[in-house]
Amino acid sequence: MTLIKSISGIRGTIGGVPGEGLSPLDVVKFTAAYASWAKNNAQKENITVVVGRDARISGPMVDKIVVGTLMGCGVNVINLGLATTPTTELAVTMEKADGGIILTASHNPKQWNALKLLNSKGEFLSGADGEEILDIAEREDFNFSQVDDLGSVIENDTYVQKHVDHVCDLDLVDIDTIKNAGFTVAIDCVNSVGGTYLPPLLKALGVKEVIELYCEPNGEFPHNPEPLPENLTEISALIKDKKADVGFVVDPDVDRLAIVNEDGSMFGEEYTLVAVSDYILSQQKGNTVSNLSSTRALRDVTENHGGNYTASAVGEVNVVSKMKETNAVIGGEGNGGIIYPASHYGRDALVGIGLFLTHLAKSGKTCSELRASYPEYFISKNKIELTPELDVDKILCDMKDKYSNEQVNDIDGVKIDFPDRWVHLRKSNTEPIIRIYSEAPSATEAEELAQKIICDIKEIAGI
């Protein structure tokens, strides 16, 4: 069994001994710690927290424990039931709540679940706030309320429509243009909460026909739920068979968006953000942000539109922080995560769909033609395992010195930018491993760059 405690929440496999898996006792402890933090943060006793969950099998059980624990801590709860991660984020601000908890393990398999924690802005917690909650949980420094001070719960099932309306009301989502394009769209929602949200969204956006694949929110994932090419063979075949114009695939909590072309080929998760950013920047000048491990194509597109691109450390909270700092009009991550500040500061596949369909309709191109219009890069992902006695930080410093004549960024590991390619080295926090991400104009060149860096690391480490 596995239990991972981090600043962004608690994640683990269901069952097992407390402290080793995500047991009911662990759920209670971390929910109570969050409630204590939220009260301190709000500087008041009477607070409200929004709770939403994806459709995984353990969801109803975890939901009851979380809601009951919050009530036991004197916290009032607005329970959305089945809700996407971005929906829960939006609901925190719409309800003027003091925080939120999302019950989802994102793309992890069905035996996993997690508590993702939000602040009063509907955003993921800062590192300092997350550390404080971990400390409260470790010390069990929380109190439960007396009977007259227990919290209340309100069930609220209105947020499917509210989120759909929110997307349709965005200034740069053009429903008339989408409707006139007469799109046929295929979707794969991996039998999670996307099956509740995507069909009504696409109908509201004026899509002519929606072909549904795995849209029953029963938590029985029909394939690996991470929206990577190797897991998307069925929708690829369906698109070709039904002659759909585009396919959309979301992960179980609907904060990542993968796109499939009309010929069944992959648009590429890295290019979801590139395409949406191209559209946004064509309508308004501005800056962009993605993390250090995301494709250089975003920088190219941004500079073509006269904007400035900035890279952040890996992690959504870091991307959001850098977006605020640089006043970015669009940003996100290369895993299909779109963060559009005109909507909210969270990855949102629903917002991504509305903006992408508008872009596709306005372009007059097929999906594959639109993809071909962007700079071509390929990313290779590798790792090197080291012995525990080796000083990984020193190795990274030595690599930084070795390539000091290149453009080097060390805000998160070491990223080395060459004229037409890059490599990003990040150490694992739990193992003596260096992860190596490389990007180049061809898959072969990306892999060759990775292997060259691996040889350099072995030479420095003396192995």
C-alpha positions, 0 to 999 in steps of 0.5 A: 500500500502507498501513502504520499503526504505532500504540500499539495495534499494527501494521496494514496491507495485505498485500504491497508494499515493506517499510515501506509495506505489511504485509510479512513483514519488518515482521511480524518487526520488530514481533513481535520488538519486542513480544517484547523489551518483553514480556520486559522487562515480565515481568522474566524471559527465559522467557515465554509468549505466546498467539497467535490469528487471525481467518479472513482469507486472509493469516492462516496466512501471518502466523501462521507468521511471528509464531509463528516470530519469537516462537520465535526470540526465545526465547518459548514460544507457545500457538497458538489457531489460529482464535480471536476477539479476546475469546477470545485475551484470555481465554486470556492470563489462563486460561493465565497467559501474559505477553501475547498477539498477535491477528492481525486487522484487525477490520472492514477489508477482506480485503487488510488484516491487523494485529498487536493486542498484549495485556499479561499481563492480556489487555488492550490496551496502555497508550499508554506501553507501545505507544510503547515497542514502537514505539521498540524496533521503530524502533531494532531493539533486539532480540536473537534467541535461540541454538539451545538457547534457542529457544521452543516452540509448543503448538497449543491448539484447546480455546478455542471450548468454553472461551469458550462455557462461560465465557459460559454460566457468567456469573451473569446469563446465564440459559440456562433462560429463553432456552431457554423463549423458544424463539428462532429466531436468524439470524446473519451471521459474514461468513465469518470466525471468528464462524462457528466460535464463534456456532453452538455458543454459541447451541446451548449457550444453548438457542436453538431454531433457528439460521439461518446466513449466511456462517459458513464461516471462509474469509476471503472476506468476502461484503460489507463486513465492518463491521456497519453497516446498509448492509452487512446487507441480506441478513440483514435479508431472511432474518430476515423470510423465516424469521420469526426472532426476532432477528439477530446480526451480528459483525465478523471478530474478533467484538468488535463486535455488531450486532443486527437486529430480527424485522421486519428493521429495525436495532436499532442498533449504538449501542443494543447497549450500551444494551440490555445495560446496561439488563439489567445495571443492572436486576440490580445497581446500578452505574455505566457508561462509554462513549466521548465519541462514543457515544449519550446513551441510555446516560446516560439508562438509567444514571440511570434505574437510579440509577447514574452515567454517565461518558464516556471518551476514544475508544478501548477502552483509554481506556474500560477505564481509566475503567471501572476508575476508576469501578468500572463494572459495564458499559461499552463503545463505540457500535460494538456493543462490550460490555465486561463486567468480570464476564467480562473487560475487553475487547469481547466479542460472545459475552458480549453475545449471552448477556446480550442474549438473557437480557434479550430473553427476560425482557422478554417483548417482541419485539426491535423492542418492546425497542428502542422502549423506549429513548430515541430519538437519532440520530447524524450523522457529518461532517468538515471539511477544513482547509488545512495551515497552519491551527492545528487545536488553536487552532480547537478551543480557540476553539470551546471558548471560544465555547460556554463557557456549555454543558457542555464536555469536552476530554479528547479533542477538544471535546465540547459538551453541550446540554440534549437534544443534543451535538456532539463535535469530534476532530482527525485525527492524520494530516490537517488534518481535524476530525471532527464527531459530533453527536447529537439527537432526530431525524436532521434535528436532528443534521445541522442541529447539525453544519452549524451547528458547521461554519459556526462552524469556518469563521468562526473559521478565516476560510474 
